[in-house]
């Protein structure tokens, strides 16, 4: 029989002769591997899943014009005035491509206009209803989303006007309410997600003789003429959206008689942390785009805080588990060394070196770690899969690199834990041990 064959025969003989001690070492490695793999799998998967869940509560990034995007537009026959041009379709596409370079992203655009309902000032937003619905799953909409000739009104607007679903409201557009002097108050008027204020503005600016056509333009502050719309639904979010009137982009174009770009782009991007900050910086660095980007702090800060707490908990528990695993394996190997002291002394008396004896114990410890790590990793994956299924209602794919690393790490921990007892075994004096026997 070769030396290698004899080595493994002695190794497996030692393991099976002391099955109870071997089982204790395997269990110690198993518990450590199961706990660590479960925590690591959750800490890797949960931040992304949590990020996806948080995206259902609105945007985490907004883009607005810098204020330099104004056109000189002629009004009918009464002269001309500077009007907002907003962010055009080409720039919306370009900005969206930059955001999606860091990951998937949903978006919605908003064009804000000051309007009058019963002579009272309100903010009207021109939107693509499909985009807004896809972005804001947390909106509580009673009725339906806006379509041609129908609007979605906020709860505060509905209460103020005593409006009901299916009823009618007359909306008038006054050009003087939307002069360039009030542009800064319009841009963020109705987005709670963007946290840009949400206050409506009724500045009159400089009034000029504006002709009335289909209810679009009026200079009389008490003029209640306008275009008739039906109320398709009422939105209740508890935020500044409740003070907005939402209509399709086509209806806003028709009401104002002007087709222009949007005032706000809201993004729900999968990127977070440094990636999201890098996206904001790259957009803001492109000054030729005439847009500015900013993170929505109430979403990103909550997301970051929860993930940080989770990762802190992971490290604390991991350190505790590592210490317990080291103690468990080390205690078991110490017990095995004590039981085999006569065998170790006899082998050294017959010429075995301390290195060969130590190697046998190291390999034996690694074997316990591999078996415990393999079983523990399987149990840890099962626990992680159950937790993600219960909490997030999502499946957890097997992370093979993490699984392989977990098994190898268990073997390494077992070997490290065996260093103190093996070191003591290598110092056994065969004369003393054999005389005692």
Secondary structure, DSSP 8 states (H G I E B T S, - for coil): --HHHHHHHHHHHHHHHTHHHHHHHHHHHHHHHHHHHHHHHHHHHHHHHHHHHHHTB--SEEEEE-S--EEEEE-SSS-EEEEE--B-HHHHHHHHHHHHTTS-EEEEEEEEEEEEETTEEEEEEEE-HHHHHHHBTT-EEEE----TTEEEEEHHHHHHHT--TT-EEEEEE-GGGG-GGGHHHHTTTT-TTTTS---------S------STT-----TT----EEEEEEEEEE-SSGGGGEEEEEHHHHHHHHT----BSEEEEEES--HHHHHHHHHHHHH-GGG-EEEEE-HHHHHHHHHHHHHHHHHHHHHHHHHHHHHHHHHHHHHHHHHHHTHHHHHHHHHTT--HHHHHHHHHHHHHHHHHHHHHHHHHHHHHHHHHHHHHHHS------HHHHHHHHHHHHHHHHHHHHHHHHHHHT--HHHHHHH-
